[in-house]
């Protein structure tokens, strides 16, 4: 049995963003229980030259919504990137998941060879749909979710591998 582009993309994004939401809930509860200012976690970094937790989550959600929209031939939703609280980050994740749920499998399936062009401030990147998903989006998406997890774990939040991967289906 083969896997469809929808199964390989949207389903994965939703699952991992749901897991990230659970991790953020645990971080918020930890901050409250330990009487730690939540902004300590939101602005925490693994290294001085890395983005803080808030930006890691912004980029992860951007990767998911951007990929799904491009594969489906839709405009990419634009978010302001101004989240400074756990609630605002949770809202961003929920908004992204709602957008992902709004896309039908038929809109994405068959996009393996679809030309995808990304314009960055310094260059233009061109892909076909499947390599875009597998070799550009997934590495970036997982990097930023993993880094968000690592920031929280490094700062004492009691989370583990099962929180990251979620419950098996």
Number of C-alpha atoms within 10 A of each C-alpha: 3 5 8 15 22 21 14 15 23 22 14 14 25 20 15 21 23 18 19 24 21 17 23 23 15 17 24 21 15 17 18 12 9 9 9 13 11 17 14 12 24 25 15 19 23 16 9 8 7 12 18 19 26 23 21 23 29 20 18 28 25 22 22 26 24 21 25 25 19 20 27 22 14 13 11 15 12 9 13 7 14 12 18 15 16 19 13 13 23 20 14 22 22 17 16 23 20 13 17 21 13 9 16 12 17 12 16 23 17 16 20 16 13 18 14 18 14 11 9 8 5 6 7 9 11 11 16 15 22 21 15 22 23 13 11 14 20 21 12 17 22 15 15 22 23 16 20 28 25 18 22 23 15 14 15 13 20 13 18 13 8 10 17 18 12 16 9 5 3
